[in-house]
């Protein structure tokens, strides 16, 4: 039997405190828990904070202060800055993630309030949507007395739960586009019993059971994840949710997230392994965490090779998602696995095989990415091309493309490699049908001799193999590229004509952005490029948005997953 991990990548993780507020909720000294995580040799730690609530949604302890405050408003506004400071202070020691637990307070003012809070949580890695309060202003997770008061108002246990599910459904319908995760879906069990119809919802014909089945199907259809939350175990009512709910979620292919939902430093790290055992019991072999709203797949097993494969898978998911708009990023992709990744076919439902092709293909919404950590083999294909040895600095490759375009020469594919000593080499496969390649070489040598140490046209030459260890983008939409992924990559689809790629290269050169590596490909009249670059992300995004209509797609890909 495979050994389970001792660590989990949390989502509903460590609650950040509310600092100056008189009723505390979470940890104010975040450094203490970061130090504890580093001491435990954990690769990552996750913080979360509640969005502030309207003043009529308050727990007894808050009402008894006689201070009509909005809990944590100042702390919430300061939250992104606190995380940024932590990341800077602990850079290189631990990965720090953070999310928001968005409070549902109804579809009127509460909805507008919540939308405003999302804009204040800059750059959060994920958002959990949670229902804590009933429209009557009473909490589901407050005191027993508050729960009994709400039970009396609603008249029955079934009505109590029915109202809660109505609110979760309404939350999804109103801001399902703003959240990634549904928080503790059976939260009311903290203070009231679960009715028989809900305990046996899989087979019951009761209206409450049917409503809950509908709720789970809605979560699946909206491509949301389910919070598997250990806080219920701390409080003596068992993990949120119960096993029967988790089994049905697995049947519906709903991803799960894990979290301890802790509010005190002393509880950090407890129940990590138990949470993996819990989802394994329901049939899950993996779960998800999030970086910049993009899901990352995690294995439950303590298996180094499997973790490496998941790293490759996550980079592929991240790469594909950043080609899509926010709405389509939430759609769960389709997978194909081959070679050493073939074991994933049995883990991911509806996945297909690719035989001995040692790669992962990820596709959705008409786009696909094929990725691997196997070093690509040389094609041995003979081509006509231009070999260059040149200075490794911004603008050099642009100058070469500029000259070729001026002579009407189109570059079909490219290979580029930095020597990491101030020089680089490139091989450009070109069409020489107009016979002007000699003129282009003469022009470069006459105007930029200080940049180009050697520039030679070769016929029937073998494409050079500039590959080393790394994670490779093999294909984009089926077009071969074989680019080693670096921290920042530009992907484009464009009109495959002389001078079109020059627009992008000239724009990069004008902003002093260096090209680390470059791969080109084509399919009929469509050109593809994958460019590893180094430079300011905001500057790059701005220039990509102004390339013109000949660029059908131009995206900056930044990798955050681990």
DADA-V648102 format. One line per field, one symbol per residue. burial: # if it has 9 or more other C-alpha atoms within 8 Angstrom, else .. Layout:
burial->???
//
This chain:
burial->...##..###########......###.....##.###...#.###########..###..##......####.###.##..#..##......##############..#####..##..#..###########..######...##..##.....#.#######.######..##..#######.#####.....##.##..#...######.######.############...######.#.#####.#.##########.#..#...##.###.##.#.##.################...##.##############.#...####..######.##.##.....#.###..#######..#########.......##########.#####.######.############...##########....##..##.###...#..##.#.##..#.#......#######..#.#####..#########.###.########..###########...##########...###.##..#...##.####.#.#.
//
